[in-house]
Amino acid sequence: MLARASKAAERCRAVADAIAYLGVRRVSVTWDGERLATGRADGPLEFDGEEPLLVWDMRGILKNRPAPGAMPLNPKRETLVDSGMAWGEDVIDAIMADRGTVIVPLRSLRGWGELDEALSYAELEQVSLDWAEEPVAAHADFQGDIVELLRQLLRRKIPRVMVNSLDGSFPFIPAGLAGSVRLDVATLTDGHPPNWAGEVFRLG
């Protein structure tokens, strides 16, 4: 009975809004097995609303050249912004842009030392990691065992982690660890999020 209720809750779980943009255009995002790619997307580039919103600034993510000017500040909405980041000091520009909660993505960050530098500038609210059957990151520090990655983030008192599922797969995370940190999910494909997922966002 509990298993059926859990599956029903999973099917009914609401998916929060997510937008990716490149320059001044809304774009779709796909994973080709090696890298992220953008394509045409239906619908205008709009940020109005009151429900939580995840935003990917693809110029920042692909080229480390964020373009926050296309996104207005909306104080009525919890907005989570991933604009890419290679160096710890990049967090200063992201915070100064004042477009919402800054996500520090591990995908291009140059190791734990750069994350620690970002922490020296600000108390980070959220870190993200890309996943496609395993952690996807440019630096070896953020590859390998996701459980150990999460433990390292917990030691740094990161309260919230976004797991970006690039290929529709999700990692196994032990219940004890999942209960120690808030874990949100962003997906590029349709699929059922795992039980440990908090907020679920759908990009594409």
Sequence and secondary structure as in RCSB ss.txt:
>XXXX:A:sequence
MLARASKAAERCRAVADAIAYLGVRRVSVTWDGERLATGRADGPLEFDGEEPLLVWDMRGILKNRPAPGAMPLNP
KRETLVDSGMAWGEDVIDAIMADRGTVIVPLRSLRGWGELDEALSYAELEQVSLDWAEEPVAAHADFQGDIVELL
RQLLRRKIPRVMVNSLDGSFPFIPAGLAGSVRLDVATLTDGHPPNWAGEVFRLG
>XXXX:A:secstr
 HHHHHHHHHHH   BEEEEEETTEEEEEEE SSSEEEEE SS      SS EEEEEHHHHHHS   GGGS   T
TS EEEE   SSTTHHHHHHHH SSEEEEESSS   HHHHHHHHHHS   EEEEEESSSEE SSGGGSS HHHHH
HHHHHTT  EEEEEESSS      HHHHTTSEEEEEESS     TT  SEEE  
